[in-house]
């Protein structure tokens, strides 16, 4: 189906999300930090990026903004999946260029459905 770049610093969340995505037929490339995620996004050109917000170093908001402003990656939809669940967080994530925002912990069906909508 789709190649998905997962940028998530929690080993547990990375493992669970990867398992869900692979079970749904997606190919997963994963990293635990935004800087490497940006490099992978440019090199691999995934169909979608699943982005955490609270990351070591550069935040997911900063990485989303960088991707949305880069000619090489601005076409790639970013789905933020974060524990930051305030409406202001969601609004800020969308202003940075995210296509959608889900609060952790997502239900497996909801996450897979949202990804299907975004990658068509």
Chimera marker file (.cmm) of the C-alpha trace (Angstrom):
<marker_set name="trace">
<marker id="1" x="0.000" y="0.000" z="0.000" r="1" g="1" b="0" radius="0.5"/>
<marker id="2" x="1.836" y="3.123" z="1.238" r="1" g="1" b="0" radius="0.5"/>
<marker id="3" x="5.370" y="3.847" z="2.416" r="1" g="1" b="0" radius="0.5"/>
<marker id="4" x="5.049" y="5.564" z="5.803" r="1" g="1" b="0" radius="0.5"/>
<marker id="5" x="7.791" y="7.384" z="7.685" r="1" g="1" b="0" radius="0.5"/>
<marker id="6" x="7.228" y="7.104" z="11.438" r="1" g="1" b="0" radius="0.5"/>
<marker id="7" x="8.988" y="9.748" z="13.549" r="1" g="1" b="0" radius="0.5"/>
<marker id="8" x="8.426" y="8.680" z="17.166" r="1" g="1" b="0" radius="0.5"/>
<marker id="9" x="10.879" y="8.659" z="20.088" r="1" g="1" b="0" radius="0.5"/>
<marker id="10" x="8.932" y="6.241" z="22.315" r="1" g="1" b="0" radius="0.5"/>
<marker id="11" x="10.166" y="2.701" z="21.562" r="1" g="1" b="0" radius="0.5"/>
<marker id="12" x="6.790" y="1.310" z="22.692" r="1" g="1" b="0" radius="0.5"/>
<marker id="13" x="4.721" y="3.617" z="20.474" r="1" g="1" b="0" radius="0.5"/>
<marker id="14" x="7.132" y="3.063" z="17.575" r="1" g="1" b="0" radius="0.5"/>
<marker id="15" x="6.727" y="-0.716" z="17.899" r="1" g="1" b="0" radius="0.5"/>
<marker id="16" x="2.923" y="-0.604" z="18.281" r="1" g="1" b="0" radius="0.5"/>
<marker id="17" x="2.366" y="1.859" z="15.411" r="1" g="1" b="0" radius="0.5"/>
<marker id="18" x="4.771" y="-0.083" z="13.155" r="1" g="1" b="0" radius="0.5"/>
<marker id="19" x="2.900" y="-3.314" z="13.901" r="1" g="1" b="0" radius="0.5"/>
<marker id="20" x="-0.477" y="-1.718" z="13.119" r="1" g="1" b="0" radius="0.5"/>
<marker id="21" x="0.792" y="-0.163" z="9.892" r="1" g="1" b="0" radius="0.5"/>
<marker id="22" x="2.475" y="-3.343" z="8.656" r="1" g="1" b="0" radius="0.5"/>
<marker id="23" x="-0.642" y="-5.374" z="9.504" r="1" g="1" b="0" radius="0.5"/>
<marker id="24" x="-2.607" y="-2.936" z="7.316" r="1" g="1" b="0" radius="0.5"/>
<marker id="25" x="-0.174" y="-3.595" z="4.452" r="1" g="1" b="0" radius="0.5"/>
<marker id="26" x="1.997" y="-0.483" z="4.717" r="1" g="1" b="0" radius="0.5"/>
<marker id="27" x="5.787" y="-0.332" z="4.487" r="1" g="1" b="0" radius="0.5"/>
<marker id="28" x="7.267" y="1.425" z="7.537" r="1" g="1" b="0" radius="0.5"/>
<marker id="29" x="10.503" y="3.387" z="7.855" r="1" g="1" b="0" radius="0.5"/>
<marker id="30" x="11.030" y="4.575" z="11.440" r="1" g="1" b="0" radius="0.5"/>
<marker id="31" x="13.292" y="6.924" z="13.354" r="1" g="1" b="0" radius="0.5"/>
<marker id="32" x="13.347" y="8.366" z="16.863" r="1" g="1" b="0" radius="0.5"/>
<marker id="33" x="14.212" y="11.989" z="16.034" r="1" g="1" b="0" radius="0.5"/>
<marker id="34" x="13.088" y="14.791" z="13.747" r="1" g="1" b="0" radius="0.5"/>
<marker id="35" x="16.486" y="15.592" z="12.248" r="1" g="1" b="0" radius="0.5"/>
<marker id="36" x="16.933" y="12.067" z="10.899" r="1" g="1" b="0" radius="0.5"/>
<marker id="37" x="13.261" y="12.077" z="9.940" r="1" g="1" b="0" radius="0.5"/>
<marker id="38" x="13.778" y="15.092" z="7.675" r="1" g="1" b="0" radius="0.5"/>
<marker id="39" x="16.751" y="13.388" z="6.013" r="1" g="1" b="0" radius="0.5"/>
<marker id="40" x="14.722" y="10.200" z="5.513" r="1" g="1" b="0" radius="0.5"/>
<marker id="41" x="11.751" y="12.168" z="4.150" r="1" g="1" b="0" radius="0.5"/>
<marker id="42" x="13.965" y="13.727" z="1.466" r="1" g="1" b="0" radius="0.5"/>
<marker id="43" x="15.754" y="10.484" z="0.644" r="1" g="1" b="0" radius="0.5"/>
<marker id="44" x="12.832" y="8.057" z="0.761" r="1" g="1" b="0" radius="0.5"/>
<marker id="45" x="9.941" y="10.353" z="-0.275" r="1" g="1" b="0" radius="0.5"/>
<marker id="46" x="7.326" y="8.438" z="1.735" r="1" g="1" b="0" radius="0.5"/>
<marker id="47" x="3.617" y="8.628" z="0.957" r="1" g="1" b="0" radius="0.5"/>
<marker id="48" x="2.903" y="9.922" z="4.476" r="1" g="1" b="0" radius="0.5"/>
<marker id="49" x="4.723" y="10.920" z="7.672" r="1" g="1" b="0" radius="0.5"/>
<marker id="50" x="3.418" y="10.015" z="11.138" r="1" g="1" b="0" radius="0.5"/>
<marker id="51" x="4.947" y="12.676" z="13.395" r="1" g="1" b="0" radius="0.5"/>
<marker id="52" x="5.213" y="12.846" z="17.163" r="1" g="1" b="0" radius="0.5"/>
<marker id="53" x="5.499" y="16.358" z="18.623" r="1" g="1" b="0" radius="0.5"/>
<marker id="54" x="7.625" y="15.884" z="21.728" r="1" g="1" b="0" radius="0.5"/>
<marker id="55" x="10.957" y="14.701" z="20.333" r="1" g="1" b="0" radius="0.5"/>
<marker id="56" x="14.593" y="15.111" z="21.400" r="1" g="1" b="0" radius="0.5"/>
<marker id="57" x="16.182" y="18.143" z="19.724" r="1" g="1" b="0" radius="0.5"/>
<marker id="58" x="13.881" y="19.504" z="17.034" r="1" g="1" b="0" radius="0.5"/>
<marker id="59" x="10.171" y="19.226" z="17.846" r="1" g="1" b="0" radius="0.5"/>
<marker id="60" x="7.605" y="17.625" z="15.581" r="1" g="1" b="0" radius="0.5"/>
<marker id="61" x="6.072" y="21.065" z="15.032" r="1" g="1" b="0" radius="0.5"/>
<marker id="62" x="9.433" y="22.399" z="13.784" r="1" g="1" b="0" radius="0.5"/>
<marker id="63" x="9.970" y="19.340" z="11.579" r="1" g="1" b="0" radius="0.5"/>
<marker id="64" x="6.467" y="19.613" z="10.116" r="1" g="1" b="0" radius="0.5"/>
<marker id="65" x="7.078" y="23.283" z="9.306" r="1" g="1" b="0" radius="0.5"/>
<marker id="66" x="10.430" y="22.420" z="7.690" r="1" g="1" b="0" radius="0.5"/>
<marker id="67" x="8.839" y="19.688" z="5.563" r="1" g="1" b="0" radius="0.5"/>
<marker id="68" x="5.950" y="21.903" z="4.472" r="1" g="1" b="0" radius="0.5"/>
<marker id="69" x="8.377" y="24.614" z="3.306" r="1" g="1" b="0" radius="0.5"/>
<marker id="70" x="10.792" y="22.322" z="1.463" r="1" g="1" b="0" radius="0.5"/>
<marker id="71" x="10.102" y="21.828" z="-2.270" r="1" g="1" b="0" radius="0.5"/>
<marker id="72" x="11.235" y="18.188" z="-2.013" r="1" g="1" b="0" radius="0.5"/>
<marker id="73" x="8.831" y="17.252" z="0.793" r="1" g="1" b="0" radius="0.5"/>
<marker id="74" x="5.952" y="19.748" z="0.866" r="1" g="1" b="0" radius="0.5"/>
<marker id="75" x="3.681" y="17.339" z="-1.062" r="1" g="1" b="0" radius="0.5"/>
<marker id="76" x="4.005" y="14.642" z="1.645" r="1" g="1" b="0" radius="0.5"/>
<marker id="77" x="1.076" y="14.691" z="4.104" r="1" g="1" b="0" radius="0.5"/>
<marker id="78" x="2.066" y="14.820" z="7.767" r="1" g="1" b="0" radius="0.5"/>
<marker id="79" x="-0.236" y="13.239" z="10.341" r="1" g="1" b="0" radius="0.5"/>
<marker id="80" x="0.701" y="14.409" z="13.822" r="1" g="1" b="0" radius="0.5"/>
<marker id="81" x="0.082" y="11.841" z="16.566" r="1" g="1" b="0" radius="0.5"/>
<marker id="82" x="0.771" y="13.437" z="19.942" r="1" g="1" b="0" radius="0.5"/>
<marker id="83" x="-0.095" y="13.441" z="23.621" r="1" g="1" b="0" radius="0.5"/>
<marker id="84" x="-0.483" y="17.232" z="23.292" r="1" g="1" b="0" radius="0.5"/>
<marker id="85" x="-4.257" y="17.284" z="23.031" r="1" g="1" b="0" radius="0.5"/>
<marker id="86" x="-5.295" y="20.896" z="23.581" r="1" g="1" b="0" radius="0.5"/>
<marker id="87" x="-7.162" y="22.630" z="20.750" r="1" g="1" b="0" radius="0.5"/>
<marker id="88" x="-4.335" y="25.174" z="20.581" r="1" g="1" b="0" radius="0.5"/>
<marker id="89" x="-1.845" y="22.329" z="19.976" r="1" g="1" b="0" radius="0.5"/>
<marker id="90" x="-3.990" y="20.943" z="17.164" r="1" g="1" b="0" radius="0.5"/>
<marker id="91" x="-4.423" y="24.389" z="15.612" r="1" g="1" b="0" radius="0.5"/>
<marker id="92" x="-0.674" y="25.050" z="15.837" r="1" g="1" b="0" radius="0.5"/>
<marker id="93" x="0.158" y="21.689" z="14.264" r="1" g="1" b="0" radius="0.5"/>
<marker id="94" x="-2.173" y="22.375" z="11.358" r="1" g="1" b="0" radius="0.5"/>
<marker id="95" x="-0.705" y="25.875" z="10.954" r="1" g="1" b="0" radius="0.5"/>
<marker id="96" x="2.755" y="24.294" z="10.654" r="1" g="1" b="0" radius="0.5"/>
<marker id="97" x="1.541" y="22.322" z="7.644" r="1" g="1" b="0" radius="0.5"/>
<marker id="98" x="0.180" y="19.081" z="9.112" r="1" g="1" b="0" radius="0.5"/>
<marker id="99" x="-2.636" y="17.479" z="7.122" r="1" g="1" b="0" radius="0.5"/>
<marker id="100" x="-4.282" y="16.143" z="10.289" r="1" g="1" b="0" radius="0.5"/>
<marker id="101" x="-3.766" y="15.712" z="14.048" r="1" g="1" b="0" radius="0.5"/>
<marker id="102" x="-4.642" y="12.758" z="16.283" r="1" g="1" b="0" radius="0.5"/>
<marker id="103" x="-4.280" y="12.681" z="20.068" r="1" g="1" b="0" radius="0.5"/>
<marker id="104" x="-2.501" y="9.710" z="21.679" r="1" g="1" b="0" radius="0.5"/>
<marker id="105" x="-3.367" y="7.020" z="22.305" r="1" g="1" b="0" radius="0.5"/>
<marker id="106" x="-5.221" y="6.528" z="19.034" r="1" g="1" b="0" radius="0.5"/>
<marker id="107" x="-7.452" y="3.544" z="18.379" r="1" g="1" b="0" radius="0.5"/>
<marker id="108" x="-5.909" y="1.275" z="15.755" r="1" g="1" b="0" radius="0.5"/>
<marker id="109" x="-8.964" y="1.497" z="13.460" r="1" g="1" b="0" radius="0.5"/>
<marker id="110" x="-9.025" y="5.310" z="13.686" r="1" g="1" b="0" radius="0.5"/>
<marker id="111" x="-5.334" y="5.671" z="12.868" r="1" g="1" b="0" radius="0.5"/>
<marker id="112" x="-5.498" y="3.273" z="9.901" r="1" g="1" b="0" radius="0.5"/>
<marker id="113" x="-8.667" y="4.955" z="8.587" r="1" g="1" b="0" radius="0.5"/>
<marker id="114" x="-7.125" y="8.433" z="8.865" r="1" g="1" b="0" radius="0.5"/>
<marker id="115" x="-4.021" y="7.239" z="6.989" r="1" g="1" b="0" radius="0.5"/>
<marker id="116" x="-6.189" y="5.682" z="4.268" r="1" g="1" b="0" radius="0.5"/>
<marker id="117" x="-7.977" y="9.024" z="3.810" r="1" g="1" b="0" radius="0.5"/>
<marker id="118" x="-4.696" y="10.910" z="3.529" r="1" g="1" b="0" radius="0.5"/>
<marker id="119" x="-2.903" y="8.570" z="1.115" r="1" g="1" b="0" radius="0.5"/>
<marker id="120" x="-6.034" y="7.875" z="-0.931" r="1" g="1" b="0" radius="0.5"/>
<link id1="1" id2="2" r="1" g="1" b="0" radius="0.2"/>
<link id1="2" id2="3" r="1" g="1" b="0" radius="0.2"/>
<link id1="3" id2="4" r="1" g="1" b="0" radius="0.2"/>
<link id1="4" id2="5" r="1" g="1" b="0" radius="0.2"/>
<link id1="5" id2="6" r="1" g="1" b="0" radius="0.2"/>
<link id1="6" id2="7" r="1" g="1" b="0" radius="0.2"/>
<link id1="7" id2="8" r="1" g="1" b="0" radius="0.2"/>
<link id1="8" id2="9" r="1" g="1" b="0" radius="0.2"/>
<link id1="9" id2="10" r="1" g="1" b="0" radius="0.2"/>
<link id1="10" id2="11" r="1" g="1" b="0" radius="0.2"/>
<link id1="11" id2="12" r="1" g="1" b="0" radius="0.2"/>
<link id1="12" id2="13" r="1" g="1" b="0" radius="0.2"/>
<link id1="13" id2="14" r="1" g="1" b="0" radius="0.2"/>
<link id1="14" id2="15" r="1" g="1" b="0" radius="0.2"/>
<link id1="15" id2="16" r="1" g="1" b="0" radius="0.2"/>
<link id1="16" id2="17" r="1" g="1" b="0" radius="0.2"/>
<link id1="17" id2="18" r="1" g="1" b="0" radius="0.2"/>
<link id1="18" id2="19" r="1" g="1" b="0" radius="0.2"/>
<link id1="19" id2="20" r="1" g="1" b="0" radius="0.2"/>
<link id1="20" id2="21" r="1" g="1" b="0" radius="0.2"/>
<link id1="21" id2="22" r="1" g="1" b="0" radius="0.2"/>
<link id1="22" id2="23" r="1" g="1" b="0" radius="0.2"/>
<link id1="23" id2="24" r="1" g="1" b="0" radius="0.2"/>
<link id1="24" id2="25" r="1" g="1" b="0" radius="0.2"/>
<link id1="25" id2="26" r="1" g="1" b="0" radius="0.2"/>
<link id1="26" id2="27" r="1" g="1" b="0" radius="0.2"/>
<link id1="27" id2="28" r="1" g="1" b="0" radius="0.2"/>
<link id1="28" id2="29" r="1" g="1" b="0" radius="0.2"/>
<link id1="29" id2="30" r="1" g="1" b="0" radius="0.2"/>
<link id1="30" id2="31" r="1" g="1" b="0" radius="0.2"/>
<link id1="31" id2="32" r="1" g="1" b="0" radius="0.2"/>
<link id1="32" id2="33" r="1" g="1" b="0" radius="0.2"/>
<link id1="33" id2="34" r="1" g="1" b="0" radius="0.2"/>
<link id1="34" id2="35" r="1" g="1" b="0" radius="0.2"/>
<link id1="35" id2="36" r="1" g="1" b="0" radius="0.2"/>
<link id1="36" id2="37" r="1" g="1" b="0" radius="0.2"/>
<link id1="37" id2="38" r="1" g="1" b="0" radius="0.2"/>
<link id1="38" id2="39" r="1" g="1" b="0" radius="0.2"/>
<link id1="39" id2="40" r="1" g="1" b="0" radius="0.2"/>
<link id1="40" id2="41" r="1" g="1" b="0" radius="0.2"/>
<link id1="41" id2="42" r="1" g="1" b="0" radius="0.2"/>
<link id1="42" id2="43" r="1" g="1" b="0" radius="0.2"/>
<link id1="43" id2="44" r="1" g="1" b="0" radius="0.2"/>
<link id1="44" id2="45" r="1" g="1" b="0" radius="0.2"/>
<link id1="45" id2="46" r="1" g="1" b="0" radius="0.2"/>
<link id1="46" id2="47" r="1" g="1" b="0" radius="0.2"/>
<link id1="47" id2="48" r="1" g="1" b="0" radius="0.2"/>
<link id1="48" id2="49" r="1" g="1" b="0" radius="0.2"/>
<link id1="49" id2="50" r="1" g="1" b="0" radius="0.2"/>
<link id1="50" id2="51" r="1" g="1" b="0" radius="0.2"/>
<link id1="51" id2="52" r="1" g="1" b="0" radius="0.2"/>
<link id1="52" id2="53" r="1" g="1" b="0" radius="0.2"/>
<link id1="53" id2="54" r="1" g="1" b="0" radius="0.2"/>
<link id1="54" id2="55" r="1" g="1" b="0" radius="0.2"/>
<link id1="55" id2="56" r="1" g="1" b="0" radius="0.2"/>
<link id1="56" id2="57" r="1" g="1" b="0" radius="0.2"/>
<link id1="57" id2="58" r="1" g="1" b="0" radius="0.2"/>
<link id1="58" id2="59" r="1" g="1" b="0" radius="0.2"/>
<link id1="59" id2="60" r="1" g="1" b="0" radius="0.2"/>
<link id1="60" id2="61" r="1" g="1" b="0" radius="0.2"/>
<link id1="61" id2="62" r="1" g="1" b="0" radius="0.2"/>
<link id1="62" id2="63" r="1" g="1" b="0" radius="0.2"/>
<link id1="63" id2="64" r="1" g="1" b="0" radius="0.2"/>
<link id1="64" id2="65" r="1" g="1" b="0" radius="0.2"/>
<link id1="65" id2="66" r="1" g="1" b="0" radius="0.2"/>
<link id1="66" id2="67" r="1" g="1" b="0" radius="0.2"/>
<link id1="67" id2="68" r="1" g="1" b="0" radius="0.2"/>
<link id1="68" id2="69" r="1" g="1" b="0" radius="0.2"/>
<link id1="69" id2="70" r="1" g="1" b="0" radius="0.2"/>
<link id1="70" id2="71" r="1" g="1" b="0" radius="0.2"/>
<link id1="71" id2="72" r="1" g="1" b="0" radius="0.2"/>
<link id1="72" id2="73" r="1" g="1" b="0" radius="0.2"/>
<link id1="73" id2="74" r="1" g="1" b="0" radius="0.2"/>
<link id1="74" id2="75" r="1" g="1" b="0" radius="0.2"/>
<link id1="75" id2="76" r="1" g="1" b="0" radius="0.2"/>
<link id1="76" id2="77" r="1" g="1" b="0" radius="0.2"/>
<link id1="77" id2="78" r="1" g="1" b="0" radius="0.2"/>
<link id1="78" id2="79" r="1" g="1" b="0" radius="0.2"/>
<link id1="79" id2="80" r="1" g="1" b="0" radius="0.2"/>
<link id1="80" id2="81" r="1" g="1" b="0" radius="0.2"/>
<link id1="81" id2="82" r="1" g="1" b="0" radius="0.2"/>
<link id1="82" id2="83" r="1" g="1" b="0" radius="0.2"/>
<link id1="83" id2="84" r="1" g="1" b="0" radius="0.2"/>
<link id1="84" id2="85" r="1" g="1" b="0" radius="0.2"/>
<link id1="85" id2="86" r="1" g="1" b="0" radius="0.2"/>
<link id1="86" id2="87" r="1" g="1" b="0" radius="0.2"/>
<link id1="87" id2="88" r="1" g="1" b="0" radius="0.2"/>
<link id1="88" id2="89" r="1" g="1" b="0" radius="0.2"/>
<link id1="89" id2="90" r="1" g="1" b="0" radius="0.2"/>
<link id1="90" id2="91" r="1" g="1" b="0" radius="0.2"/>
<link id1="91" id2="92" r="1" g="1" b="0" radius="0.2"/>
<link id1="92" id2="93" r="1" g="1" b="0" radius="0.2"/>
<link id1="93" id2="94" r="1" g="1" b="0" radius="0.2"/>
<link id1="94" id2="95" r="1" g="1" b="0" radius="0.2"/>
<link id1="95" id2="96" r="1" g="1" b="0" radius="0.2"/>
<link id1="96" id2="97" r="1" g="1" b="0" radius="0.2"/>
<link id1="97" id2="98" r="1" g="1" b="0" radius="0.2"/>
<link id1="98" id2="99" r="1" g="1" b="0" radius="0.2"/>
<link id1="99" id2="100" r="1" g="1" b="0" radius="0.2"/>
<link id1="100" id2="101" r="1" g="1" b="0" radius="0.2"/>
<link id1="101" id2="102" r="1" g="1" b="0" radius="0.2"/>
<link id1="102" id2="103" r="1" g="1" b="0" radius="0.2"/>
<link id1="103" id2="104" r="1" g="1" b="0" radius="0.2"/>
<link id1="104" id2="105" r="1" g="1" b="0" radius="0.2"/>
<link id1="105" id2="106" r="1" g="1" b="0" radius="0.2"/>
<link id1="106" id2="107" r="1" g="1" b="0" radius="0.2"/>
<link id1="107" id2="108" r="1" g="1" b="0" radius="0.2"/>
<link id1="108" id2="109" r="1" g="1" b="0" radius="0.2"/>
<link id1="109" id2="110" r="1" g="1" b="0" radius="0.2"/>
<link id1="110" id2="111" r="1" g="1" b="0" radius="0.2"/>
<link id1="111" id2="112" r="1" g="1" b="0" radius="0.2"/>
<link id1="112" id2="113" r="1" g="1" b="0" radius="0.2"/>
<link id1="113" id2="114" r="1" g="1" b="0" radius="0.2"/>
<link id1="114" id2="115" r="1" g="1" b="0" radius="0.2"/>
<link id1="115" id2="116" r="1" g="1" b="0" radius="0.2"/>
<link id1="116" id2="117" r="1" g="1" b="0" radius="0.2"/>
<link id1="117" id2="118" r="1" g="1" b="0" radius="0.2"/>
<link id1="118" id2="119" r="1" g="1" b="0" radius="0.2"/>
<link id1="119" id2="120" r="1" g="1" b="0" radius="0.2"/>
</marker_set>
